[in-house]
Amino acid sequence: MTATDLRAQQSPYARPEAPVAKKRRAYRLDKSAAYVGGIALGCAVVPMLRWAAIGFGTAALLMGITSLGSPKRKGAKRETAWIAIALAILAAFGMVASQTVFSAVGAEKPAPVVNAAPPAEVQALTTEQVLGSQAKVEIGKVYSELEGSGVKQTSLALTITNIGGKTLSFDMEIQALDAKGKVITSDTLFVPTLSDGKSATVRVFNLLGSDMASALSTATFKVVKASSY
């Protein structure tokens, strides 16, 4: 050790040696683009993060193209730039696919339309449609005749005409009402396989007894239910 070094070591005013500065890691645009592309792909699989996927994917694509244009700048590599661009494109496809799957799984079936009208009113609407556009009902005469046993039998003749434009079968309910609108009795009829424009005459009630014959002779008749098949 020289005298000069000894004096510098012993001197209280000697300056300490400066620490060696650490070498800063070089920033690489291509690696950053690949990292951002990976984030975009991760966001793409979650439908709620679609806007984040769009943002990160666009950034990764632009950064990848920029680094691809100058691959030697700060150690950038073309392979990494292409990876970033591929991740951005995959993120776009992944976002579309996840949205499609989410919409298909989460879509609820439309609730059936519920008619809030009372059941009697709903039935009246159905009957009105059948009688208005599919079946024409003509109420005929009340027939009274004696059976072999001498008991009077009473019936009502109805003519049903198909106006629906195609072959149909009809199912109906008929009521007999007295002068006050009270139901005397009711009956049903079925007309199978009636061609368009064709008519069929049927008899309903077919009741026995003189009292019923008298009641039906002054009654009014009404189709209260009608359906077609």
Backbone hydrogen bonds in HBPLUS format (Angstrom, degrees):
<---DONOR---> <-ACCEPTOR-->    atom                        ^
c    i                          cat <-CA-CA->   ^        H-A-AA   ^      H-
h    n   atom  resd res      DA  || num        DHA   H-A  angle D-A-AA Bond
n    s   type  num  typ     dist DA aas  dist angle  dist       angle   num
A0006-LEU N   A0002-THR O   3.06 MM   4  6.31 150.6  2.15 142.4 150.9     1
A0007-ARG N   A0003-ALA O   2.90 MM   4  6.16 153.7  1.97 147.4 153.9     2
A0008-ALA N   A0004-THR O   2.97 MM   4  6.22 158.6  2.02 148.0 154.1     3
A0009-GLN N   A0005-ASP O   2.92 MM   4  6.09 146.8  2.03 140.2 149.5     4
A0010-GLN N   A0006-LEU O   2.93 MM   4  6.12 147.6  2.03 142.4 151.2     5
A0011-SER N   A0007-ARG O   2.79 MM   4  5.79 137.4  1.97 146.7 157.3     6
A0014-ALA N   A0011-SER O   3.41 MM   3  5.59 163.5  2.44 110.7 110.8     7
A0032-SER N   A0028-ARG O   3.21 MM   4  6.47 159.6  2.26 146.2 152.1     8
A0033-ALA N   A0029-LEU O   2.91 MM   4  6.08 152.8  1.99 145.2 152.7     9
A0034-ALA N   A0030-ASP O   3.02 MM   4  6.30 155.1  2.08 144.8 150.9    10
A0035-TYR N   A0031-LYS O   2.97 MM   4  6.19 154.8  2.03 146.8 153.7    11
A0036-VAL N   A0032-SER O   2.94 MM   4  6.17 161.9  1.97 151.7 156.0    12
A0037-GLY N   A0033-ALA O   2.85 MM   4  6.04 151.0  1.93 144.7 153.7    13
A0038-GLY N   A0034-ALA O   2.98 MM   4  6.24 148.7  2.08 143.6 151.1    14
A0039-ILE N   A0035-TYR O   3.15 MM   4  6.53 151.4  2.24 144.3 151.6    15
A0040-ALA N   A0036-VAL O   2.95 MM   4  6.25 155.8  2.01 148.0 154.9    16
A0041-LEU N   A0037-GLY O   2.97 MM   4  6.23 155.5  2.03 148.5 154.4    17
A0042-GLY N   A0038-GLY O   3.03 MM   4  6.27 152.6  2.10 143.9 151.2    18
A0043-CYS N   A0039-ILE O   2.96 MM   4  6.24 154.1  2.03 150.5 157.3    19
A0044-ALA N   A0040-ALA O   2.96 MM   4  6.09 138.1  2.14 141.3 153.0    20
A0046-VAL N   A0043-CYS O   3.17 MM   3  5.57 159.8  2.21 111.3 117.6    21
A0049-LEU N   A0046-VAL O   2.90 MM   3  5.50 155.3  1.96 121.1 128.9    22
A0050-ARG N   A0047-PRO O   3.32 MM   3  5.46 144.6  2.46 119.4 115.5    23
A0053-ALA N   A0049-LEU O   2.94 MM   4  6.23 155.9  2.00 152.6 160.2    24
A0054-ILE N   A0050-ARG O   2.90 MM   4  6.16 151.5  1.98 144.3 151.6    25
A0055-GLY N   A0051-TRP O   3.02 MM   4  6.25 160.1  2.06 145.4 150.3    26
A0056-PHE N   A0052-ALA O   2.89 MM   4  6.06 178.5  1.89 159.7 160.0    27
A0057-GLY N   A0053-ALA O   2.84 MM   4  5.69 154.2  1.91 140.7 149.3    28
A0058-THR N   A0054-ILE O   2.98 MM   4  6.03 157.9  2.02 143.1 148.6    29
A0059-ALA N   A0055-GLY O   3.06 MM   4  6.27 162.0  2.09 147.3 152.5    30
A0060-ALA N   A0056-PHE O   2.86 MM   4  6.06 160.6  1.90 150.6 155.9    31
A0061-LEU N   A0057-GLY O   2.96 MM   4  6.13 155.8  2.02 145.1 151.7    32
A0062-LEU N   A0058-THR O   3.00 MM   4  6.23 167.4  2.02 153.9 156.6    33
A0063-MET N   A0059-ALA O   2.90 MM   4  6.01 165.0  1.93 152.0 156.9    34
A0064-GLY N   A0060-ALA O   2.86 MM   4  5.88 154.0  1.92 142.7 150.4    35
A0065-ILE N   A0061-LEU O   2.96 MM   4  6.16 160.8  2.00 149.0 154.0    36
A0066-THR N   A0062-LEU O   2.93 MM   4  6.10 158.3  1.98 146.7 153.1    37
A0067-SER N   A0063-MET O   2.93 MM   4  6.13 165.6  1.95 149.5 153.1    38
A0068-LEU N   A0064-GLY O   2.87 MM   4  5.95 141.1  2.02 140.1 151.6    39
A0069-GLY N   A0065-ILE O   3.06 MM   4  6.28 136.8  2.25 140.5 150.4    40
A0069-GLY N   A0066-THR O   3.18 MM   3  5.27 130.5  2.44  95.2 107.8    41
A0073-ARG N   A0070-SER O   3.17 MM   3  5.62 163.8  2.20 116.8 121.7    42
A0076-ALA N   A0073-ARG O   3.12 MM   3  5.61 155.1  2.19 114.8 121.8    43
A0081-ALA N   A0077-LYS O   3.17 MM   4  6.45 156.2  2.22 145.9 152.9    44
A0082-TRP N   A0078-ARG O   2.85 MM   4  6.14 160.1  1.89 157.3 162.1    45
A0083-ILE N   A0079-GLU O   2.99 MM   4  6.27 149.0  2.09 143.1 151.9    46
A0084-ALA N   A0080-THR O   3.02 MM   4  6.32 153.3  2.09 146.7 153.1    47
A0085-ILE N   A0081-ALA O   3.02 MM   4  6.38 158.2  2.07 150.6 156.1    48
A0086-ALA N   A0082-TRP O   2.88 MM   4  6.09 160.0  1.92 149.2 154.9    49
A0087-LEU N   A0083-ILE O   2.91 MM   4  6.13 156.2  1.97 149.0 155.2    50
A0088-ALA N   A0084-ALA O   3.05 MM   4  6.31 152.8  2.13 145.5 152.6    51
A0089-ILE N   A0085-ILE O   3.01 MM   4  6.34 156.6  2.07 149.7 155.8    52
A0090-LEU N   A0086-ALA O   2.87 MM   4  6.10 163.1  1.90 152.5 157.5    53
A0091-ALA N   A0087-LEU O   2.88 MM   4  6.01 147.6  1.98 142.5 151.5    54
A0092-ALA N   A0088-ALA O   3.17 MM   4  6.47 146.9  2.28 140.2 147.9    55
A0092-ALA N   A0089-ILE O   3.11 MM   3  5.16 119.9  2.49  95.3 109.6    56
A0093-PHE N   A0089-ILE O   3.11 MM   4  6.51 161.5  2.14 153.4 157.2    57
A0094-GLY N   A0090-LEU O   2.74 MM   4  5.87 158.9  1.78 150.2 157.3    58
A0095-MET N   A0091-ALA O   2.90 MM   4  5.99 149.6  1.99 142.1 149.4    59
A0096-VAL N   A0092-ALA O   3.20 MM   4  6.49 160.2  2.24 146.9 151.2    60
A0097-ALA N   A0093-PHE O   2.95 MM   4  6.18 163.6  1.98 152.6 157.4    61
A0098-SER N   A0094-GLY O   2.90 MM   4  6.01 163.4  1.93 148.7 153.2    62
A0099-GLN N   A0095-MET O   3.04 MM   4  6.15 156.3  2.10 145.0 151.5    63
A0100-THR N   A0096-VAL O   3.01 MM   4  6.23 153.9  2.08 145.8 152.9    64
A0101-VAL N   A0097-ALA O   2.96 MM   4  6.22 166.6  1.98 154.7 157.7    65
A0102-PHE N   A0098-SER O   2.89 MM   4  5.92 162.1  1.92 146.1 151.9    66
A0103-SER N   A0099-GLN O   2.94 MM   4  6.01 155.2  2.00 142.5 149.1    67
A0104-ALA N   A0100-THR O   2.99 MM   4  6.18 154.7  2.05 146.2 153.1    68
A0105-VAL N   A0101-VAL O   2.92 MM   4  6.09 159.5  1.96 153.1 158.3    69
A0106-GLY N   A0102-PHE O   2.81 MM   4  5.71 160.2  1.85 145.0 151.8    70
A0107-ALA N   A0103-SER O   3.00 MM   4  5.52 127.9  2.28 131.1 139.7    71
A0121-GLU N   A0118-PRO O   2.98 MM   3  5.31 121.5  2.33 106.7 121.1    72
A0122-VAL N   A0118-PRO O   2.99 MM   4  6.32 155.7  2.05 155.7 163.6    73
A0123-GLN N   A0119-PRO O   2.95 MM   4  6.16 160.5  1.99 152.2 156.8    74
A0124-ALA N   A0120-ALA O   2.98 MM   4  6.19 149.0  2.08 138.0 146.8    75
A0125-LEU N   A0121-GLU O   2.98 MM   4  6.26 151.7  2.06 147.5 153.9    76
A0126-THR N   A0122-VAL O   3.15 MM   4  6.47 158.1  2.20 147.5 152.8    77
A0127-THR N   A0123-GLN O   2.90 MM   4  6.15 161.1  1.94 152.2 157.7    78
A0128-GLU N   A0124-ALA O   2.82 MM   4  5.96 153.5  1.89 146.4 154.1    79
A0129-GLN N   A0125-LEU O   3.06 MM   4  6.29 153.8  2.13 146.3 152.2    80
A0130-VAL N   A0126-THR O   3.12 MM   4  6.40 161.7  2.15 149.8 154.3    81
A0131-LEU N   A0127-THR O   2.94 MM   4  6.11 172.4  1.95 156.3 158.4    82
A0132-GLY N   A0128-GLU O   2.87 MM   4  5.79 135.0  2.07 137.9 150.0    83
A0133-SER N   A0129-GLN O   3.00 MM   4  5.96 147.9  2.11 147.6 152.8    84
A0134-GLN N   A0130-VAL O   2.90 MM   4  4.99 147.5  2.00 136.6 141.8    85
A0135-ALA N   A0130-VAL O   2.86 MM   5  5.97 150.5  1.95 159.2 159.1    86
A0163-ILE N   A0134-GLN O   2.79 MM  29  4.81 165.3  1.82 131.0 134.4    87
A0136-LYS N   A0161-THR O   2.87 MM  25  5.02 162.9  1.90 146.9 152.7    88
A0161-THR N   A0136-LYS O   2.89 MM  25  5.02 158.3  1.94 144.5 151.6    89
A0138-GLU N   A0159-THR O   2.92 MM  21  5.08 161.8  1.95 148.0 153.9    90
A0159-THR N   A0138-GLU O   2.93 MM  21  5.08 163.1  1.96 146.2 151.9    91
A0140-GLY N   A0157-ALA O   2.70 MM  17  4.93 152.8  1.77 160.9 160.4    92
A0157-ALA N   A0141-LYS O   3.21 MM  16  5.83 162.8  2.25 153.9 158.5    93
A0143-TYR N   A0155-SER O   2.75 MM  12  5.27 158.6  1.80 154.4 160.7    94
A0155-SER N   A0143-TYR O   2.87 MM  12  5.27 151.2  1.95 147.9 156.7    95
A0145-GLU N   A0153-GLN O   2.94 MM   8  5.38 155.7  2.00 147.9 155.4    96
A0153-GLN N   A0145-GLU O   2.68 MM   8  5.38 168.1  1.70 159.8 163.4    97
A0147-GLU N   A0151-VAL O   2.86 MM   4  5.42 163.2  1.89 146.0 150.7    98
A0150-GLY N   A0147-GLU O   2.98 MM   3  5.17 160.9  2.01 108.6 114.5    99
A0209-GLY N   A0152-LYS O   2.82 MM  57  5.40 148.3  1.92 158.5 165.0   100
A0154-THR N   A0207-LEU O   2.63 MM  53  5.12 161.9  1.66 154.0 160.1   101
A0207-LEU N   A0154-THR O   2.71 MM  53  5.12 139.7  1.87 157.3 157.2   102
A0156-LEU N   A0204-VAL O   2.98 MM  48  5.29 159.0  2.03 145.5 151.3   103
A0204-VAL N   A0156-LEU O   2.86 MM  48  5.29 153.9  1.92 147.7 154.5   104
A0158-LEU N   A0202-VAL O   2.77 MM  44  5.36 163.7  1.79 165.8 170.5   105
A0202-VAL N   A0158-LEU O   2.79 MM  44  5.36 156.3  1.84 158.0 164.1   106
A0160-ILE N   A0200-ALA O   2.79 MM  40  5.28 167.2  1.81 157.9 156.9   107
A0200-ALA N   A0160-ILE O   2.82 MM  40  5.28 146.1  1.94 142.7 154.0   108
A0162-ASN N   A0198-LYS O   2.99 MM  36  5.76 165.6  2.02 166.3 165.4   109
A0197-GLY N   A0162-ASN O   2.78 MM  35  5.20 153.9  1.84 140.9 148.1   110
A0168-LEU N   A0194-LEU O   3.01 MM  26  5.35 160.8  2.04 144.8 143.2   111
A0194-LEU N   A0168-LEU O   2.68 MM  26  5.35 168.1  1.69 155.4 154.6   112
A0229-TYR N   A0169-SER O   2.89 MM  60  5.13 143.2  2.03 144.0 151.7   113
A0170-PHE N   A0191-VAL O   2.84 MM  21  5.09 157.0  1.89 144.7 150.0   114
A0191-VAL N   A0170-PHE O   2.86 MM  21  5.09 160.6  1.89 145.6 152.2   115
A0171-ASP N   A0227-SER O   2.97 MM  56  5.34 160.3  2.01 153.0 154.4   116
A0227-SER N   A0171-ASP O   2.92 MM  56  5.34 149.2  2.02 152.1 161.4   117
A0172-MET N   A0189-LEU O   3.05 MM  17  5.41 165.7  2.07 150.4 154.5   118
A0189-LEU N   A0172-MET O   2.95 MM  17  5.41 153.8  2.02 145.4 149.6   119
A0173-GLU N   A0225-LYS O   2.95 MM  52  5.08 151.2  2.04 139.5 139.5   120
A0224-VAL N   A0173-GLU O   3.00 MM  51  5.82 144.8  2.12 149.9 160.2   121
A0174-ILE N   A0187-ASP O   2.75 MM  13  5.39 169.1  1.76 166.6 170.5   122
A0187-ASP N   A0174-ILE O   2.91 MM  13  5.39 153.2  1.98 151.2 159.0   123
A0175-GLN N   A0222-LYS O   2.90 MM  47  5.36 160.6  1.94 151.2 157.5   124
A0222-LYS N   A0175-GLN O   3.00 MM  47  5.36 152.0  2.08 147.7 155.7   125
A0176-ALA N   A0185-THR O   2.87 MM   9  5.47 168.3  1.88 168.0 165.5   126
A0184-ILE N   A0176-ALA O   2.67 MM   8  5.43 169.1  1.68 156.8 160.2   127
A0177-LEU N   A0220-THR O   2.77 MM  43  5.23 170.1  1.78 160.9 164.5   128
A0220-THR N   A0177-LEU O   2.95 MM  43  5.23 160.6  1.99 148.3 153.9   129
A0178-ASP N   A0182-LYS O   2.88 MM   4  5.45 156.5  1.94 148.7 154.9   130
A0181-GLY N   A0178-ASP O   3.01 MM   3  5.30 163.8  2.03 114.5 118.6   131
A0198-LYS N   A0195-SER O   3.09 MM   3  5.46 161.9  2.13 128.0 131.7   132
A0206-ASN N   A0204-VAL O   3.01 MM   2  5.74 129.7  2.28 106.7  91.9   133
A0213-ALA N   A0209-GLY O   3.15 MM   4  6.31 150.5  2.24 139.1 147.8   134
A0214-SER N   A0210-SER O   2.93 MM   4  6.15 152.1  2.01 146.8 153.6   135
A0215-ALA N   A0211-ASP O   3.00 MM   4  6.28 155.8  2.06 146.6 153.2   136
A0216-LEU N   A0212-MET O   2.94 MM   4  6.08 163.3  1.97 152.1 155.8   137
A0217-SER N   A0213-ALA O   3.13 MM   4  6.12 137.9  2.31 137.4 147.6   138
A0219-ALA N   A0216-LEU O   3.32 MM   3  4.84 158.9  2.36  94.3 100.5   139
